[in-house]
Amino acid sequence: MNDWHFDEGAHAGPEHLDPNYVAAYDAKAGSPVTDEISALRELGLSAASTFLDLGAGTGIMALTAAGVCRRVIAADVSPAMLEHVHMNVARLGLTNVECIRGGFLTYEHAGEPVDVVYSRNALHHLPDFWKGIGLRRVAGLLKPGGVFYLRDLVFSFGPEEAEYRIEEWLARAPERPEAGWTRSELATHVREEYSTYSWLLEPLLERTGFEIRDAEYSASRVFARYVCVKR
Ligand SMILES: C[S@@+](CC[C@H](N)C(=O)[O-])C[C@H]1O[C@@H](n2cnc3c(N)ncnc32)[C@H](O)[C@@H]1O
C-alpha cells in the first residue's frame, strides 16, 4: 500500500471489528432482504450467476443469495464479520459461498467476471475521492451489462436542508441499541463517516462506468437505492 492510500480496515467503523457487536448485529440491524432478492431476479440474477456482496457484514444477503445463484462471494474488510458469515455458512451447510477479506479498494476477484455486485450500507465508509476509485473497481469486476445494486445512507437534499433533515432523522432513532441505531450512533455516522449527497454520488456512478437505471430515495431523504448497469 502506498503512503497516500486509504486504509479501509482502519475506517471500517470500530464497531464492525468488535466480535460482541457483530454477534448482536442481526437483531439490531439485520433487515430482511427477500424483496431485494426478488428485485435482483427480475434484473437477471439466476442459478448461473456469480454474485458478490461488498461489505457483506454478517452475510444476510450473501446467505440468502446462496439459494438462488451458482457462486456467492461475501467480501468485507472486517475479520469479525467474515468469521460470523463463515460460521453461518458452515451451520447451514452451504457449499457455494466464499468469504473473502477485502473491500471496495482491496477486494481481488478470481474467476469469471461477476454478474451482480450488491452493497448495502457500506460505501459510506469511503470519502468521495475514494468512492470514485472504489466504484471504478466495482465496474471492473462486472460483466458488460452486469448489475450493481447499491443501497446506502445517501442524502437526497441540499445543504440548506441539512440541519432540519438530520435532526428529524435523529429524533426518530430508538433509545435502546438492541432496537436499532440510536441517536448517538446516527450522530457519529453523520459526524465521522462519509455519507454523501445523491447529486454528487450519481455523477460519480456515471463517471465510473455505470448507467443508473433506477434511483429511489427514502421519505427521510437519508437512504437511497440504485440499480446501475455497467455500460
Ligand atoms: C453497516 S454494516 C452493513 C452490513 C451489511 N451489508 C448489511 O446490510 O447488513 C457495514 C459493513 O461495511 C463494512 N465495510 C467498512 N468499510 C468497508 C469498505 N471500505 N469496503 C467494504 N466493506 C466495508 C463493515 O465492515 C461492515 O461489515
The ligand as an SDF file (V2000), in Angstrom:
LIG
                    3D

 27 29  0  0  0  0  0  0  0  0999 V2000
  -23.4910   -1.2210    8.4500 C   0  0  0  0  0  0  0  0  0  0  0  0
  -22.6060   -2.6700    8.0140 S   0  0  0  0  0  0  0  0  0  0  0  0
  -23.6460   -3.3380    6.7270 C   0  0  0  0  0  0  0  0  0  0  0  0
  -23.5030   -4.8220    6.5910 C   0  0  0  0  0  0  0  0  0  0  0  0
  -24.4380   -5.4900    5.5820 C   0  0  0  0  0  0  0  0  0  0  0  0
  -24.1760   -5.0540    4.2320 N   0  0  0  0  0  0  0  0  0  0  0  0
  -25.8830   -5.2410    5.9360 C   0  0  0  0  0  0  0  0  0  0  0  0
  -26.5760   -4.5730    5.1740 O   0  0  0  0  0  0  0  0  0  0  0  0
  -26.3210   -5.7270    6.9840 O   0  0  0  0  0  0  0  0  0  0  0  0
  -21.2520   -2.0000    7.0950 C   0  0  0  0  0  0  0  0  0  0  0  0
  -20.2450   -3.0660    6.6480 C   0  0  0  0  0  0  0  0  0  0  0  0
  -19.3210   -2.4640    5.7380 O   0  0  0  0  0  0  0  0  0  0  0  0
  -18.0320   -2.9660    6.0270 C   0  0  0  0  0  0  0  0  0  0  0  0
  -17.0630   -2.0260    5.4660 N   0  0  0  0  0  0  0  0  0  0  0  0
  -16.5000   -0.9540    6.0450 C   0  0  0  0  0  0  0  0  0  0  0  0
  -15.6350   -0.3600    5.2000 N   0  0  0  0  0  0  0  0  0  0  0  0
  -15.6870   -1.0680    4.0410 C   0  0  0  0  0  0  0  0  0  0  0  0
  -15.0130   -0.9560    2.7840 C   0  0  0  0  0  0  0  0  0  0  0  0
  -14.1360    0.0180    2.5360 N   0  0  0  0  0  0  0  0  0  0  0  0
  -15.2900   -1.8660    1.8390 N   0  0  0  0  0  0  0  0  0  0  0  0
  -16.1900   -2.8580    2.0650 C   0  0  0  0  0  0  0  0  0  0  0  0
  -16.8370   -3.0190    3.2410 N   0  0  0  0  0  0  0  0  0  0  0  0
  -16.5790   -2.1320    4.2150 C   0  0  0  0  0  0  0  0  0  0  0  0
  -18.0140   -3.1050    7.5360 C   0  0  0  0  0  0  0  0  0  0  0  0
  -17.0030   -3.9530    7.9940 O   0  0  0  0  0  0  0  0  0  0  0  0
  -19.4160   -3.6410    7.7900 C   0  0  0  0  0  0  0  0  0  0  0  0
  -19.4560   -5.0400    7.7370 O   0  0  0  0  0  0  0  0  0  0  0  0
  1  2  1  0
  2  3  1  0
  2 10  1  0
  3  4  1  0
  4  5  1  0
  5  6  1  0
  5  7  1  0
  7  8  2  0
  7  9  1  0
 10 11  1  0
 11 12  1  0
 11 26  1  0
 12 13  1  0
 13 14  1  0
 13 24  1  0
 14 15  1  0
 14 23  1  0
 15 16  2  0
 16 17  1  0
 17 18  1  0
 17 23  2  0
 18 19  1  0
 18 20  2  0
 20 21  1  0
 21 22  2  0
 22 23  1  0
 24 25  1  0
 24 26  1  0
 26 27  1  0
M  CHG  2   2   1   9  -1
M  END
$$$$
